Amino acid sequence: MKKTMFWIFISAVVFTGAYYLSGMICDAVSASAEEERLIPIYSVETDEKCVALTFDAAWGNEDTQILLDILKENKVPATFFVTGQWADKFPEDVKKFYEAGHDIANHSYSHPHIADLSYEELKEDTLSCNEKIKSITGESPLLYRGPYGEYSNTLIEMLHDSEMYYTQWDVDSLDWKDPNTETLVKNVTKKVQNGSIVLLHNGAKNTPAALPDIIKALKDDGYKFVLVKDMIYKTDYTTDHAGRQLKN
């Protein structure tokens, strides 16, 4: 009788442990799926040889006209992620980019650290930048990129609620480290694939010198330049663990 009770007890412990372990695994899977759902867009799965050049503008504006001239000469559209504070200082530059056919996207208003802000604070900062850009261009941004490339579930949920898309990059030029022109070109061209989003900066030391060679190398390789907002999928998509957007 004692042996029977012993084994009944052991069986109960094993069953209970298995039950809770199963629940923990299910919770972990759910959490993992949630994290994956909230990953920003880093690139786009596509059969087309297309690539999007993006410039973050939060520093000076000394390169504005140079970049505009290079992009115009090569008939290349680009996406400029500007902060609201940058737009406050250089509204004419924002207007020039927009009137030249480039897209103006949101890079936050005050360039904060994302983790420091609540949902409402993130919303206020983001919409303030949207309003500033719209006051200059007449168009509210569709895209957002966080300062320092930072993001959180709270931020992405807020952007989803605001019908905006968080877009990162899968090709970092590292121009903010001031590499020489040759290295900067290699940083971009050796990593580009179909649907890549390239990160550059307005105000980086050697970007203007490297840009023509970057464009030429990619064109020679058969790539077409497009705006990020024209390349990403707006509906019926998933994002894999690496942030690559996949059409369902």
N, C-alpha and C positions, 0 to 999 in steps of 0.2 A: 504493500500500500504506500509506504514511504517513497519507494522508488518511482511508483506511478505518479505521485504528487510532484516529485522532483522533476520528472521529465515534462509534466504539464506546465510547471513553472518555467522551465527552460524554454519550452516552445513558445510560451506567451511572451517572454523577453525577446526572443529572436523575432517573432512576428511584429512586436511593437517597434523594435529597432529598425526592422526592414521598412515598416510603414513610414516612420519619420524620416529615414534615409531617402526613401522614394520621394517624399514631399520636398526634402531639401534639394534633391536633384531636379525635380520639376520647377522649383523656385529658381534654381540656378539657370536652367534653360530659359525660363521666362525672362529673367533678368538679362541674360545674354542676348535674347532676341530683341528686347527693348533697347539695349545699348546699340545693337546693329541698326535698328530702325532710326536711331537718332544720329547716326554718323553723317557728317556733312558730305557734299559732293566734291570729290577730289579730281575725278576725270569721268569720261563718258565712253561706254562701250559702243563702238560704231565701226562699220566697215569702211566708212569714208576716211580718206587721209586728210583730216581737218585738225586744226590746233587753234587754241585761243591764247592770245597774249594779254596779260593783265598787268596793270601798274598800280601799286599802292601809293597814294599821295597823302602824306601826313607831315612832310618836312618842308623844304623850301620849294620854290617854283622856278628856279633858274633854268631848268631844262625844258620847260613847257614848249616853247616855240621850236626848239631843236627836235624834240620828239614828234611834234606835230608835222614838221617838215619831212622828217624821215618816213613817217607813216603815210603821209600824203604822196610822197614820191614813189613809194612802193605799193600804193593802193592797198594798204593793210588796215583793217579795223581793229580797235583794241578796246578793252574794258578798263576804265579807271575807277578804282575803289578809293573814294575820297572821304576824309573825315569832315564833319560839320565845321569844326574849327578851321580846317584848311580852306573850306569853301567860304567861310567868313572873311578870311584874309585875302583870298584870291578868287573872288567871284568871276572875274573876267576870264581867268584860266579855265574854270569849270565851263563857262559859256563857250569858249573856244573849242574845247574838247568835244562838247556836245554838238556844236554847229558843224564840226568837221566830220560828223557821222559816227563818233565813238560813243560807247555807252558809259553812263555815269552811275556807279554803284555805291552802296553804303559801306563805309569802313568804320562805323560808329560816329558819334558826335565828338566825344572828348577823349577817345583812345584809352579807355579804362581797362583794367584787368577784369575779365568776365566773371571770375569766381567771386569777386567782391560785391557783385550786384544781385539784387533780388529780381524776380520776374518783372515787377512794376518799374524798377529802376532801369532794367535793360530795355523795356518797352519805351520808356520816356527818352532814353538816350538815342535809341534807334529811330524812333519817329521824329525826334528833333532834327536828326540828320536828314531824314527823308524830306521833311518840310523845307529845310534850307535848300536842298538840291532842287526841289520842285519850284521853289520861288525863283530860281535862276533859269532852269531849263523848261519849266512847265510840265515836267514828267517826274513821277515818283519812282524811285528805284525798285527793281524787282529782286536784285541780288544783294547779299550781305557777306562781308568777310570780317571776322573779328580781329581786333588788335592783337599783335603777336601770334596770330593764328590760333588763338585760344577759343574754346567753345565749351558748352555744357548742355546737358539735357534741357535745363530750364531755358537757355537761350534758344535752342532749336525749336522747342515747343512754342516759345513766344513768336519766333519767325513764322512757324507754320500757321499760328493763329492770325498773323498779320499778312498771310499769303505772300511770303518772301522765301527765298531759297538761300541757304548757307553754302557758299562755294569756296573751297580751298584751292589747292593746287597739287599736282603730282610731279611737277618739274620746278625745282627751286634754283634760280640762277645764282643765288648767293651773292648778288651784286652789292648787297649791304655790307659785305665784308671787304669790298673794294679789291677784288681780284683783278689781274691784268686782263686786257681785252681778249686775248687768246683763250685764257682759262674760262672767262665768262661765257664765251661762245660755246666752248666744249661742255660746260655745265648744263647748257640748255639742249644742244643738238644731240648729245649722246643719250639723253633720257627720253626724248619725245617719242610718243606712240600715237596711234589714232585716238582722237578724243582727249588729248592732253590739255591741261590748263597750266600755263607758264607764269611763274611769279617774277615780276621785275618791280623796280621802284622809280618813281619820279624824284630825282634828287640824289641818286646814287652816282658815285664818281665816274665810273667807266661805262655806264649803261648806254649813253648816247653813241659812244665810239663803237661799242659792240653790236648795237641793234641792227645796223645794215647787214653785217655779216651773218647774224642769226637769221634774219629774214631770207637772205640769199640762200644760205645752206638748206633751210627748210623748204623753200620753193624748189630748189634744185632736186630735192628728195621727193618732190611731188605733193607736198602739203599745201592745203588751202587754209587761209586764215579766216576765222569767223569770230563773231561776238559770243561770249559765254552764254548769254541769254538765248541765243539762237541755236546753240549746240545742245544744251541740256534738255532732258525730257521734263515736261511740266506735270504730266499725269501718267498713270499706269506704268510705274517703274518701281524697282527695288534698288537698294544700295548694298553692295557686298562689304565684307569685313575691311577691305582696303579703301572703301569710299568710292568705288567705281560704280557709276550709275548704269543700271541694266534695264533695258526695255522689257516689259512683261510680254 
